[in-house]
């Protein structure tokens, strides 16, 4: 599980925001520990735990808190100020895909394995998310 935890944490924080994602990571790892006999036979433990933790995270009630994609005040000069609100408008799946691919440089296949979907599904979510971000930020693509 030591190789699963860092990637699982990044994915859950990308999907749920910082505090809820960290809590969801702890819940997932606790589940893995308690159900170790089941986990050793799972072919994709990170994906299994990610899906389990996301379902549980959205059931947790928590006050409004800063999310991972919100830019700390000292970095606002270097960051696009509209990026955090624009990321907040994406669906959870689109936000997860775009943050993992563009923010953490995961491959489409790595994200697909984690989410338990096909690579083409990840590509579609990524393209739609980027189009929405470009629209929200007023950015055009130079081809």
N, C-alpha and C positions, 0 to 999 in steps of 0.2 A: 504494500500500500504506500510505501514511502515515495515511489515514483509516480503514483497516481495523485497524491495530495496537492502538489503545486499546480498542476494543470487543472485539476478539479476546482481548486480555490479561484484561480483566474477566471475560469468559465462561469462559476456561480456568481462571482462579484460582477462580471460583465453582464450577466442576465438580470441580477436582482439588486444591484447597487452594493455599496461597500458593507454596511453593517449587516443587512439581511443576508448577503452572499457569504459573509464570514460565518454567520450563525448557521446557515444552511450547510456549509462545509463541515462544521463541527457535527451537525446532526447526521450527515452522510457518513462521516468517518466512525461515529458512534454506532450507526447501523451496521457498517462493515465489520466492526469489531464484534458486535453481538451476534452477527450472522456469518461468522467466518467460514463455517462449514458450507454454506451456500455460495459465498463469494469466491472461494477457490475454484469453483467450476464455471464461473461466469467468464465468457470469452472477452468481454469488453467492460471491465469493472468501472472505469471512469465514466463511460456512457451510462451504465446502469445506475451508478450512484448519482450522476448528474440529473437524470430524469426523476429519480426518487426525491432528491433534494429540492428540485424546482417545484414539484407538486406540493411538497410540504412547506416550502418557503412562502408560497402565495397564500397559504392558510394562516400563516403567522400574522398577527396584528402588531404593527409597530408604528410609532409616531413618525411624522415626516422627518427624514434625516438626509444629510448630504449623500449623494450617490458618487460612485467611482468616477463617472464621466464629468462630474462638476469640477471645474478648474479652481485650484486653490488661489486665493486672492493675490499672492505674490507672483503667480505665473500668468495672471490675466493679461499682462502687457504683451506676452509672447503668444497667447492663444486667441483664436477666433472667439469673441465673446458670445456669438450666437450658437456655437457648437453644442454646448451642454443642453440648452433648451431644444435644439433640433434633434439631438439623440434621444431626448425624452419623448419626442413625438413618434418615434419608431415603435413598431411592435416589439415585444420582448425578444422574439426570435430574430427579427431583423437587427436589433441592437446588439444582441449577442454575436451574431455572425459578423457584423461590421467591426465591432470592437476586437474580436479575436483575430480576424484576418488583417485588418488595417492597423490596429493598435498593438497587437502582440505577435504579428507575423506568423500566425498559424496558416497551414495550407487548407484549401477547401476540403481535402480528404480528411484531415485531422478534425475539422469542425463537424463534418458529416458523421464520422465515427462517434464523436462525442454525443451528438444530438440523436443518433440512431436514424438518420435519413440518408438519402442518396446524395452523391456529390452534385448532381444537377439541381437538386432542391436547394442546396446551400448556395450554388451559383445564382439561382433565381432570387433568393432572399438578399444576397449581396448586391446584385444589380438593382433591385427595387429600393433597397436601403440607400445606396449611393445616389440614385436618382432623386429620392425624397430629400436627402441631405442637400444635394445641389440646389434643388428647388427652394428649400427653406433658407439656404444661405445666399441664394441669388448668384450662384456660380455656374458658368457654362463650361462645357468640355471643349477644349481645342483639339481637333483631330488632325 
